[in-house]
Amino acid sequence: MRFAVLGTGEVGRTLGGRLVELGHEVTLGSRTKDNPVALEWATAAAERARAGTFAEAAASAEMVVNAVSGRVALDALRAAGAENLDGKILVDVCNPLAFQDGEARLDPVESDSVGEQIQRAFPHARVVKTLNTVNCQVMVDPGRVPGAHHLFVCGEDAAAKGQVTAMLGEFGWPAERVLDLGGIQAARTVEMYLPLWLTMMRRFGTADFNIEVRRAG
């Protein structure tokens, strides 16, 4: 499959690299065609890896992964172009995080989410929120954390969630560990999890952890 991974940070490079290892074609998208980080990544990854602008990456892709910061996600996706997103699965893995006075802040929070904002701005894209509750290394290698821990997906398109769950399966997440939370409004809940995740990371001294959901009966 042809993927666009938008964002040249650690999350984007990690996801893109793993998709290339799995045999997919990946274009790492950035604001400029000559982004040195993207070009270096593409050179090091493999012959199936390329670098390009947000628009070039999205235009050639069958599935788009939004891996930029949540605070700039809408700007990056507008640069990618609505015409290059229409009808495509758009996997949103970002969080609306910023640090102010040394403390983590979320915006939007509680009454809205980045996932919902993206779906409103690009109504013909098939937005699926997932992977934002774990560190990028755990995203592509759940075996770093022992046990039957879980991921979440949410979005309005059931078929899109099924295809994303299949992609997560390639990363090593069994389908039974991927919990469907329903429509895209549930993105609010998984984005608000981030402050707890940060607190636990400081407490454990590592990002290699996740949660397991258990229920009675």
RAGIDA-V146939 format. One record per residue. RES is the residue in one small letter. PHI is phi in whole degrees, 0 to 359 (NA if undefined). PSI is psi in degrees with one decimal (* if undefined). Layout:
res/phi/psi
RES/PHI/PSI
RES/PHI/PSI
This chain:
res/phi/psi
m/NA/151.3
r/264/121.0
f/247/144.8
a/252/127.9
v/246/112.8
l/267/116.7
g/124/132.1
t/252/10.9
g/286/-173.4
e/300/-39.5
v/297/-49.6
g/298/-44.7
r/293/-37.5
t/293/-47.9
l/297/-45.6
g/299/-42.9
g/298/-41.1
r/292/-39.7
l/298/-39.0
v/297/-44.7
e/301/-31.8
l/279/-1.0
g/100/6.5
h/272/160.0
e/268/131.0
v/228/130.3
t/250/121.2
l/273/115.8
g/264/144.0
s/214/179.0
r/291/-32.1
t/237/149.8
k/292/-26.2
d/257/26.0
n/303/118.9
p/294/-33.4
v/293/-44.1
a/295/-41.9
l/295/-40.7
e/295/-42.2
w/300/-47.4
a/297/-37.2
t/293/-39.6
a/280/-28.3
a/289/-66.7
a/175/178.2
e/290/-17.3
r/273/2.5
a/254/135.3
r/223/165.0
a/238/150.1
g/190/-177.9
t/287/167.8
f/305/-43.8
a/293/-42.9
e/297/-41.7
a/296/-48.3
a/292/-36.6
a/298/-37.2
s/269/-3.0
a/266/152.6
e/268/-29.5
m/223/138.6
v/245/133.0
v/247/119.5
n/272/106.9
a/238/22.4
v/274/171.4
s/299/143.9
g/300/-29.1
r/289/-19.3
v/241/10.6
a/300/-45.8
l/296/-39.5
d/297/-43.2
a/295/-40.7
l/288/-33.2
r/296/-38.8
a/295/-33.3
a/294/-33.0
g/98/123.5
a/303/-36.3
e/296/-22.7
n/268/-4.6
l/249/-22.8
d/305/127.4
g/81/-8.2
k/264/152.5
i/288/129.3
l/241/105.4
v/272/117.1
d/257/115.1
v/248/8.4
c/269/168.5
n/232/145.2
p/276/62.0
l/256/138.4
a/213/155.2
f/253/124.6
q/233/124.3
d/55/35.4
g/80/3.4
e/243/146.3
a/285/133.3
r/232/143.6
l/250/136.1
d/203/110.9
p/281/168.9
v/205/145.4
e/71/-59.5
s/262/2.3
d/198/174.6
s/206/162.3
v/297/-41.2
g/304/-44.7
e/292/-40.7
q/301/-42.4
i/296/-44.7
q/296/-37.4
r/293/-41.6
a/289/-28.9
f/231/72.4
p/297/-19.4
h/264/-2.1
a/277/152.9
r/256/85.1
v/280/131.1
v/231/121.6
k/269/130.1
t/193/168.4
l/71/-6.8
n/281/-1.4
t/261/5.4
v/224/159.4
n/296/152.1
c/297/-29.9
q/291/-37.2
v/288/-31.6
m/310/-46.6
v/259/-2.4
d/210/75.2
p/298/-17.6
g/294/-12.1
r/298/-23.1
v/245/118.9
p/290/155.2
g/95/179.0
a/265/65.7
h/277/168.5
h/233/155.5
l/243/170.3
f/231/150.0
v/228/148.3
c/210/153.2
g/164/167.0
e/275/-18.8
d/254/109.2
a/297/-39.5
a/294/-39.2
a/297/-42.8
k/298/-35.2
g/295/-41.4
q/292/-37.9
v/293/-38.9
t/299/-36.6
a/295/-40.7
m/298/-43.4
l/298/-34.1
g/298/-36.4
e/296/-32.5
f/287/-16.2
g/115/8.2
w/265/109.5
p/299/147.7
a/303/-34.0
e/289/-12.8
r/265/1.8
v/254/109.8
l/263/123.9
d/275/116.5
l/267/0.7
g/104/-142.7
g/288/175.7
i/294/-19.6
q/300/-26.7
a/295/-12.7
a/303/-28.3
r/302/-42.6
t/290/-42.3
v/285/-29.1
e/290/-35.8
m/288/-11.0
y/291/-21.5
l/303/-43.9
p/302/-37.7
l/294/-40.5
w/300/-44.0
l/296/-39.7
t/297/-43.0
m/292/-37.1
m/298/-42.8
r/295/-38.5
r/292/-42.4
f/275/-22.8
g/75/19.3
t/204/156.0
a/262/0.3
d/274/74.2
f/208/165.9
n/199/176.9
i/250/151.2
e/246/132.5
v/259/124.7
r/238/148.2
r/222/152.6
a/284/150.9
g/83/*
